Amino acid sequence: MHTVVNGEGLTRGRERVLVGDGRAFGVTAADVLAVARGGARVELSREALAALAASREIVDALAAEPDPVYGVSTGFGALATRYIGPGLRARLQRNIVRSHAAGMGPRVEREVVRALMFLRLKTLCSGHTGVRPEVARTIADVLNAGITPVVHEYGSLGCSGDLAPLSHCALALMGEGEAEGPDGTPRPAGDLLAEHGIRPVELREKEGLALLNGTDGMLGMLIMALADLDTLYRSADVTAAMSLEALLGTDRVLAPELHAIRPHPGQAASAANMLAVLAGSGMTGHHQDDAPRVQDAYSVRCAPQVAGAGRDTIAHARLVAERELAAAIDNPVVLPGGAGAGASGSGGGRVESNGNFHGAPVAYVLDFLAIAAADLGSIAERRTDRLLDKNRSHGLPPFLADDPGVDSGLMIAQYTQAALVSELKRLAVPASADSIPSSAMQEDHVSMGWSAARKLRTSVDNLTRVIAVELYAAARAVELREGLTPAPATRAAVEAARRAGVGGPGPDRHLAPDLAAAEAFVRDGRLLAAVEKITGPLR
């Protein structure tokens, strides 16, 4: 579900996002998506600039004092015991960025890097980090120019922030390292800044550390996954309803009064969606015809319960994301007022160490979502297999083939779907249950939240493909039920799929293009759009 934004959109922006207008530092999930995926223009509010200036005054005052202050006049991590004199502090800030930009592996997607940078900017504008306004302005200028630092797959343990990814971004702000221009071609970051008239940042006390210490990467990926899963779960309700129709199942199990006596909100929403899709169907209610059955199989009858549990998991993850959006993640942080226990400062404010950078809250829900995605994919695959099995499909041809034996039909499409589901199950193994100590045992428990986010992105992609295969099979099965009329919403979905290049029944042909067309049809929301023209908005 990774939306590609063209260079023109990134350069000009299609809308404006204002940071720092008083609501969670002026940032919502919609703002993150607009900047990361839509190329929205970023602007700093007067409130944000005032907060930046006020917190910088506190840092400047502390920097002038003889006592060591962590992050201002000391080393970092296990090296925090060394006092750094004024003459070495600019070098200290440059060095932490250079040394921490130690990522390896493939380049991370542009939308992830843009989300990461925008969320770091949001925290800087909170007034709790102590950076100068010009540092924040430079980040906004880089985003608005469509310049995207090259960030690598590996390098974050999800604690003390997404250190290596954020460091590669900070390195580009300094005019060092590599970045992509609007055309997506990696080039020296200094050249790109110069071409857009952006002066590289010369870091001062506290600023290097403030650019690196946040959960921004994992949070950005969580926000994007939530948006994608919202589409996928509604799409899965559609394909589950289509499979129920194609299997001549009963929609009586979707009755609101049945779900009211087990009051999980996600379950009720999923059942209501399926019922809306099935409205007017001439294919449901035939379970007592030629081969009477009392109940449909679990994969059909329990679809709302499984999809509903995933929806409730999404709701919890969204709550965590909203809380994290309202947070200012840094270490140390700048606080107003006098010094407290363990703090450094004067009457005008203080700088205090903390552990808010630990990614556990975000990491857990990233893993929860991967589990839910695996289960939703698993139940969808079971319905597909049932559609293809002549012993369980209640009259459909084997593998939905045109001439079984001569034609293999969708046999191997289900193999592909099964392989995707198997991978989803492996990706459901939690990353957040692991921890590897670092920094000479100073950072002796980490969250692995970045890893949880990275595997969730793969899970979301694979779940899209699993749902696409179910759509492909269910649409063909519905069309093979001669003499029975599908629901108007189902008919609209099938007709739209055919217009989108998803082929219908017939002799064997090269299936990969059909499956790719089905994937695109689900991924970009055209399946939902076709259905919701009939049903109205699904929940």
Legacy VTK file of the C-alpha trace (Angstrom):
# vtk DataFile Version 3.0
C-alpha trace
ASCII
DATASET POLYDATA
POINTS 539 float
0.000 0.000 0.000
2.974 2.321 -0.522
1.819 5.330 -2.537
4.336 6.715 -5.015
4.387 10.510 -5.294
5.808 12.046 -8.438
8.511 14.659 -8.361
6.211 17.536 -9.304
3.893 16.782 -6.406
6.783 16.692 -3.973
8.217 19.936 -5.243
5.093 22.060 -5.373
2.890 20.370 -2.784
-0.842 19.913 -3.193
-1.801 21.384 0.156
-0.300 23.144 3.132
0.473 21.678 6.555
1.075 24.137 9.383
3.223 22.885 12.270
2.728 24.231 15.752
-0.753 25.699 15.967
-1.458 24.272 19.426
-3.061 20.889 18.651
-0.489 18.158 19.304
2.117 20.656 18.060
-0.022 21.149 14.973
0.254 17.626 13.585
-2.357 14.943 12.925
-2.145 11.574 11.222
-3.714 13.171 8.146
-0.928 15.769 8.129
1.717 13.035 8.225
0.102 11.276 5.278
-0.229 14.537 3.361
3.484 15.285 3.723
4.792 11.725 3.358
2.604 10.621 0.466
1.022 13.735 -0.938
3.935 16.175 -1.086
2.122 18.766 1.022
4.023 21.959 1.730
5.267 22.343 5.314
5.109 25.686 7.087
6.017 26.678 10.640
3.540 28.662 12.683
4.427 31.727 14.737
3.764 29.644 17.848
6.288 27.045 16.720
8.958 29.638 16.006
8.353 31.275 19.394
8.616 27.910 21.171
11.866 27.159 19.348
13.369 30.499 20.294
12.322 30.200 23.955
13.789 26.734 24.395
16.985 27.801 22.652
17.459 30.609 25.162
17.447 28.007 27.934
20.071 25.894 26.157
22.281 28.922 25.461
22.118 29.904 29.133
23.055 26.393 30.248
25.862 26.213 27.702
27.425 29.305 29.272
27.510 27.736 32.752
30.598 25.869 34.013
28.659 22.805 35.188
28.317 19.913 32.686
24.872 19.425 31.134
24.103 16.181 29.291
23.715 16.707 25.570
24.911 20.308 25.829
28.426 20.069 27.276
29.035 16.315 27.646
29.561 13.281 25.479
26.713 10.881 24.723
25.535 7.466 25.849
28.317 5.577 27.608
30.608 8.576 26.972
28.402 11.029 28.865
30.902 11.368 31.728
33.274 13.577 29.719
32.889 17.341 29.970
33.224 19.065 26.571
34.555 22.615 26.522
33.028 25.375 24.361
35.702 25.083 21.686
34.810 21.460 20.890
31.026 21.562 21.090
30.277 22.273 17.432
32.622 19.438 16.520
30.862 17.211 19.072
27.485 17.817 17.420
28.846 17.193 13.930
30.600 14.053 15.089
27.550 12.478 16.662
25.680 12.863 13.376
28.537 11.515 11.277
29.290 8.574 13.548
25.648 7.619 14.013
24.908 7.689 10.272
25.967 4.047 10.141
23.005 2.409 8.396
23.386 -0.481 6.000
21.280 -2.348 3.496
18.715 -1.240 0.899
17.376 2.295 0.756
14.209 2.933 2.735
11.160 4.153 0.818
10.831 7.884 0.203
7.492 8.140 2.006
9.025 6.628 5.152
11.895 9.122 5.164
9.550 12.051 4.591
7.318 10.916 7.447
10.345 10.483 9.688
11.679 13.970 8.938
8.294 15.615 9.319
7.684 13.968 12.683
11.133 15.009 13.908
10.281 18.550 12.837
7.051 18.316 14.805
8.962 17.473 17.995
11.559 20.175 17.416
8.705 22.694 17.193
7.316 21.586 20.545
9.792 23.772 22.389
11.277 20.846 24.311
14.412 20.185 22.256
16.398 23.417 22.369
17.318 23.731 18.697
17.440 27.079 16.941
14.562 28.104 14.650
16.873 27.936 11.618
17.358 24.202 12.121
13.601 23.637 11.940
13.306 25.937 8.937
15.966 23.950 7.105
14.070 20.695 7.617
10.921 22.318 6.246
12.872 23.703 3.279
14.335 20.266 2.501
10.912 18.639 2.615
9.380 21.335 0.438
12.187 20.997 -2.120
11.459 17.297 -2.525
14.916 16.364 -1.222
14.902 13.008 0.568
18.001 11.810 2.454
19.150 8.282 1.701
18.271 6.138 4.728
19.161 2.470 4.959
17.139 -0.526 6.140
19.274 -1.450 9.144
20.593 0.709 11.952
17.787 1.330 14.456
17.157 -0.668 17.626
14.086 1.414 18.427
15.651 2.947 21.513
17.443 6.261 22.020
15.379 6.949 18.945
15.653 5.633 15.404
19.285 6.653 15.630
20.894 5.655 12.335
17.891 6.585 10.153
17.559 9.989 11.778
21.331 10.499 11.600
21.332 10.007 7.830
18.643 12.703 7.636
20.637 15.054 9.879
23.752 14.387 7.794
21.927 15.627 4.697
20.900 18.797 6.559
24.626 19.383 7.134
25.200 19.040 3.392
26.885 15.671 3.716
26.004 12.141 2.648
23.540 11.296 -0.097
19.965 12.308 -0.821
17.415 11.856 -3.577
16.174 14.781 -5.576
12.581 15.038 -6.790
13.500 12.676 -9.623
14.481 9.917 -7.159
18.155 9.807 -8.206
20.675 9.646 -5.312
23.221 12.471 -5.401
25.510 14.270 -2.942
23.254 16.048 -0.473
25.361 19.215 -0.575
24.799 19.567 -4.317
21.042 19.193 -3.938
20.876 21.766 -1.137
22.885 24.226 -3.220
20.649 23.767 -6.262
17.614 24.688 -4.148
19.289 27.588 -2.361
19.313 25.848 1.021
22.251 26.624 3.311
23.607 23.572 5.204
23.058 23.644 8.949
26.029 24.345 11.215
25.068 22.531 14.393
25.493 24.048 17.844
25.040 22.732 21.377
22.316 20.100 21.807
21.235 20.218 18.151
22.915 17.094 16.822
21.445 15.003 19.607
18.013 16.587 19.191
17.940 15.593 15.526
18.575 11.918 16.316
16.578 11.040 19.405
13.017 10.090 18.446
10.580 7.330 17.564
9.750 9.141 14.337
10.509 6.357 11.865
8.473 3.694 13.596
5.638 6.159 14.270
5.539 7.305 10.653
5.350 3.720 9.447
2.621 2.966 11.995
0.511 5.882 10.764
0.861 4.792 7.143
0.094 1.158 7.998
-3.069 2.215 9.829
-4.257 4.114 6.755
-3.556 1.141 4.514
-5.158 -1.377 6.863
-8.290 0.728 7.080
-8.731 0.213 3.332
-7.734 -3.447 3.454
-10.104 -4.435 6.242
-13.081 -2.923 4.453
-11.920 -4.601 1.244
-11.673 -7.921 3.091
-15.290 -7.539 4.227
-16.234 -7.145 0.565
-14.332 -10.216 -0.621
-15.614 -12.284 2.319
-19.181 -11.360 1.357
-18.501 -12.248 -2.274
-17.108 -15.635 -1.226
-20.156 -16.253 0.959
-22.350 -15.567 -2.055
-20.305 -17.758 -4.374
-20.490 -20.621 -1.844
-24.273 -20.193 -1.551
-23.908 -19.471 2.137
-26.371 -17.873 4.501
-26.268 -14.256 5.551
-28.384 -14.937 8.627
-25.181 -15.184 10.695
-24.630 -11.493 9.976
-27.817 -10.332 11.721
-27.137 -7.344 14.013
-28.887 -8.960 16.983
-26.392 -11.844 16.915
-23.430 -9.496 17.108
-25.070 -7.290 19.719
-24.849 -10.100 22.269
-21.064 -10.174 21.870
-20.410 -6.453 21.876
-17.021 -6.131 20.205
-17.348 -3.028 18.016
-15.084 -4.284 15.233
-17.087 -7.472 14.859
-20.350 -5.557 14.551
-18.837 -3.227 11.957
-17.508 -6.103 9.857
-20.817 -7.957 9.950
-22.690 -4.788 9.003
-20.348 -4.260 6.038
-20.853 -7.798 4.779
-24.612 -7.475 5.176
-24.576 -4.220 3.198
-22.607 -5.851 0.373
-25.012 -8.813 0.298
-28.186 -6.712 0.251
-30.441 -7.854 -2.580
-28.471 -11.011 -3.340
-30.265 -13.884 -5.019
-27.414 -16.237 -4.143
-27.613 -16.359 -0.341
-29.955 -18.659 1.517
-29.438 -21.675 -0.744
-27.621 -23.703 1.923
-30.636 -26.000 2.240
-30.963 -26.758 -1.493
-29.303 -29.753 -3.133
-26.820 -30.570 -0.337
-28.385 -29.272 2.878
-26.009 -27.956 5.538
-26.874 -26.546 8.891
-23.928 -24.172 9.092
-21.285 -22.682 6.842
-17.613 -23.389 7.519
-15.782 -21.241 10.043
-13.916 -19.301 7.350
-17.295 -18.062 6.087
-19.392 -17.978 9.240
-16.723 -16.446 11.491
-15.448 -13.831 9.032
-16.808 -10.902 11.102
-15.305 -12.263 14.306
-11.806 -12.530 12.825
-11.915 -9.292 10.840
-13.571 -7.588 13.791
-10.803 -8.576 16.188
-8.337 -7.066 13.743
-10.383 -3.878 13.567
-10.335 -3.573 17.356
-6.575 -4.087 17.290
-6.331 -1.280 14.730
-8.395 0.949 17.036
-5.956 0.333 19.888
-2.969 0.955 17.613
-4.550 4.209 16.424
-4.923 5.354 20.051
-1.221 4.670 20.649
-0.317 6.539 17.461
-2.399 9.540 18.527
-0.690 9.628 21.915
2.735 9.388 20.315
1.819 12.183 17.912
1.072 14.360 20.926
4.472 13.563 22.455
7.789 15.401 22.375
10.423 12.660 22.168
13.995 13.701 22.916
16.738 13.113 25.463
17.512 15.294 27.229
14.465 17.542 27.037
14.151 21.223 27.747
11.609 22.047 30.466
10.565 25.433 31.838
11.137 26.357 35.472
13.916 25.650 37.944
16.066 22.556 38.201
14.669 19.421 39.755
16.324 16.273 40.998
18.854 15.029 38.455
18.347 18.084 36.259
20.668 20.793 35.042
19.495 24.347 34.804
18.676 27.653 36.377
15.534 29.554 37.223
14.763 30.099 33.541
14.455 26.445 32.676
16.208 23.127 32.793
17.477 20.259 30.690
16.632 16.846 32.037
17.403 13.291 30.983
14.543 10.840 30.486
13.589 7.555 28.855
10.735 8.688 26.632
12.666 7.645 23.527
12.046 3.961 24.303
9.915 2.603 21.483
8.013 -0.101 23.412
4.512 1.452 23.129
4.812 1.815 19.360
6.690 -1.454 18.860
4.016 -3.508 20.593
1.179 -2.282 18.415
3.253 -2.679 15.258
3.639 -6.329 16.198
-0.038 -6.636 17.157
-0.994 -5.404 13.696
1.266 -7.938 12.004
-0.498 -10.707 13.947
-3.922 -9.396 12.927
-2.834 -9.090 9.281
-1.602 -12.693 9.281
-4.899 -13.984 10.627
-6.991 -11.970 8.185
-4.881 -13.306 5.332
-5.176 -16.837 6.687
-8.982 -16.864 6.806
-9.187 -15.289 3.324
-6.975 -18.043 1.938
-9.215 -20.720 3.483
-12.229 -19.251 1.697
-10.322 -19.208 -1.588
-9.353 -22.847 -1.180
-12.972 -23.742 -0.479
-14.069 -22.013 -3.682
-11.615 -24.150 -5.647
-12.410 -27.545 -4.067
-15.285 -29.298 -5.860
-15.983 -31.328 -2.701
-16.667 -28.204 -0.640
-17.749 -25.541 -3.140
-21.340 -26.796 -3.542
-21.414 -27.219 -7.293
-18.592 -25.110 -8.645
-16.158 -26.723 -11.137
-12.800 -27.945 -9.781
-10.393 -25.017 -9.391
-12.980 -22.891 -11.216
-11.484 -24.291 -14.435
-13.152 -23.981 -17.833
-12.447 -27.614 -18.780
-11.062 -29.337 -15.653
-8.193 -31.612 -16.516
-7.354 -29.752 -19.668
-7.451 -26.473 -17.726
-5.937 -26.028 -14.253
-7.998 -22.919 -13.517
-6.935 -21.074 -10.376
-5.025 -23.958 -8.801
-1.688 -22.164 -8.714
-3.213 -18.791 -7.846
-4.145 -20.443 -4.549
-0.556 -21.743 -4.233
0.667 -18.168 -4.533
-1.866 -17.017 -1.983
-0.797 -19.806 0.388
2.856 -18.792 0.025
1.930 -15.203 0.896
-0.012 -16.353 3.957
2.902 -18.474 5.106
5.125 -15.420 4.872
2.533 -13.392 6.802
2.711 -15.936 9.599
6.492 -15.674 9.769
6.232 -11.881 9.832
3.803 -12.147 12.754
6.625 -13.301 15.037
7.098 -10.226 17.260
10.219 -8.115 16.932
9.469 -6.329 20.205
10.046 -9.525 22.211
13.736 -9.235 21.354
16.381 -6.963 22.823
20.131 -6.709 22.183
22.155 -4.516 24.582
24.249 -1.729 23.072
26.474 1.228 23.978
28.627 -0.696 26.450
25.507 -1.864 28.332
24.278 1.679 28.920
21.445 0.987 26.504
20.811 -2.498 27.833
17.165 -2.928 26.829
15.830 -1.820 23.443
12.447 -2.046 21.705
13.283 -3.210 18.162
10.354 -1.037 17.065
11.959 -0.074 13.746
12.230 -3.769 12.874
8.581 -4.280 13.849
7.599 -1.418 11.545
9.664 -2.658 8.635
8.156 -6.147 8.716
4.652 -4.720 9.103
5.098 -2.876 5.804
5.819 -6.212 4.140
2.808 -7.720 5.908
0.530 -4.977 4.586
1.807 -5.496 1.049
1.314 -9.267 1.252
-2.143 -8.933 2.786
-3.120 -6.744 -0.176
-2.107 -9.568 -2.517
-3.952 -12.219 -0.483
-7.190 -10.211 -0.609
-6.663 -9.665 -4.341
-6.490 -13.430 -4.943
-9.714 -13.959 -2.982
-11.365 -11.216 -5.044
-10.178 -12.874 -8.234
-11.504 -16.287 -7.224
-14.790 -15.043 -5.757
-15.561 -12.899 -8.812
-15.001 -15.849 -11.135
-17.065 -18.147 -8.909
-19.976 -15.698 -8.802
-19.992 -15.518 -12.608
-19.991 -19.321 -12.845
-23.230 -19.570 -10.829
-25.537 -19.515 -13.823
-29.156 -18.676 -13.140
-28.455 -16.937 -9.828
-28.270 -13.173 -9.418
-25.566 -11.675 -7.199
-26.103 -8.642 -4.995
-25.934 -5.274 -6.775
-22.765 -4.415 -4.841
-21.122 -7.672 -5.894
-22.114 -7.102 -9.489
-20.637 -3.594 -9.344
-17.378 -4.974 -7.930
-17.107 -7.631 -10.636
-17.882 -5.206 -13.453
-15.356 -2.678 -12.152
-12.731 -5.415 -11.832
-13.282 -6.458 -15.410
-12.885 -2.847 -16.576
-9.647 -2.721 -14.575
-8.187 -5.608 -16.544
-9.005 -8.430 -14.137
-10.001 -11.245 -16.490
-13.075 -13.422 -16.022
-13.817 -17.152 -16.555
-12.501 -18.997 -19.585
-9.735 -21.315 -20.743
-6.342 -21.156 -19.040
-4.230 -18.102 -19.777
-1.213 -16.364 -18.279
-2.522 -15.621 -14.764
0.162 -13.264 -13.441
-1.164 -10.192 -15.313
-4.693 -10.879 -14.039
-3.428 -11.187 -10.476
-1.368 -8.020 -10.799
-4.445 -6.163 -12.057
-6.468 -7.523 -9.121
-3.766 -6.395 -6.698
-3.757 -2.874 -8.115
-7.571 -2.831 -8.043
-7.549 -3.572 -4.305
-4.479 -1.489 -3.457
-5.642 1.801 -4.908
-9.160 1.569 -3.470
-11.090 0.995 -6.709
-12.723 -2.133 -5.260
-14.080 -0.157 -2.339
-15.105 2.746 -4.550
-17.133 0.451 -6.813
-18.922 -1.198 -3.915
-19.565 1.966 -1.936
-21.385 3.516 -4.896
-24.040 0.919 -4.110
-23.760 0.459 -0.337
-22.694 3.902 0.778
-19.579 4.243 2.974
-18.572 1.007 4.676
-17.516 1.144 8.310
LINES 1 540
539 0 1 2 3 4 5 6 7 8 9 10 11 12 13 14 15 16 17 18 19 20 21 22 23 24 25 26 27 28 29 30 31 32 33 34 35 36 37 38 39 40 41 42 43 44 45 46 47 48 49 50 51 52 53 54 55 56 57 58 59 60 61 62 63 64 65 66 67 68 69 70 71 72 73 74 75 76 77 78 79 80 81 82 83 84 85 86 87 88 89 90 91 92 93 94 95 96 97 98 99 100 101 102 103 104 105 106 107 108 109 110 111 112 113 114 115 116 117 118 119 120 121 122 123 124 125 126 127 128 129 130 131 132 133 134 135 136 137 138 139 140 141 142 143 144 145 146 147 148 149 150 151 152 153 154 155 156 157 158 159 160 161 162 163 164 165 166 167 168 169 170 171 172 173 174 175 176 177 178 179 180 181 182 183 184 185 186 187 188 189 190 191 192 193 194 195 196 197 198 199 200 201 202 203 204 205 206 207 208 209 210 211 212 213 214 215 216 217 218 219 220 221 222 223 224 225 226 227 228 229 230 231 232 233 234 235 236 237 238 239 240 241 242 243 244 245 246 247 248 249 250 251 252 253 254 255 256 257 258 259 260 261 262 263 264 265 266 267 268 269 270 271 272 273 274 275 276 277 278 279 280 281 282 283 284 285 286 287 288 289 290 291 292 293 294 295 296 297 298 299 300 301 302 303 304 305 306 307 308 309 310 311 312 313 314 315 316 317 318 319 320 321 322 323 324 325 326 327 328 329 330 331 332 333 334 335 336 337 338 339 340 341 342 343 344 345 346 347 348 349 350 351 352 353 354 355 356 357 358 359 360 361 362 363 364 365 366 367 368 369 370 371 372 373 374 375 376 377 378 379 380 381 382 383 384 385 386 387 388 389 390 391 392 393 394 395 396 397 398 399 400 401 402 403 404 405 406 407 408 409 410 411 412 413 414 415 416 417 418 419 420 421 422 423 424 425 426 427 428 429 430 431 432 433 434 435 436 437 438 439 440 441 442 443 444 445 446 447 448 449 450 451 452 453 454 455 456 457 458 459 460 461 462 463 464 465 466 467 468 469 470 471 472 473 474 475 476 477 478 479 480 481 482 483 484 485 486 487 488 489 490 491 492 493 494 495 496 497 498 499 500 501 502 503 504 505 506 507 508 509 510 511 512 513 514 515 516 517 518 519 520 521 522 523 524 525 526 527 528 529 530 531 532 533 534 535 536 537 538
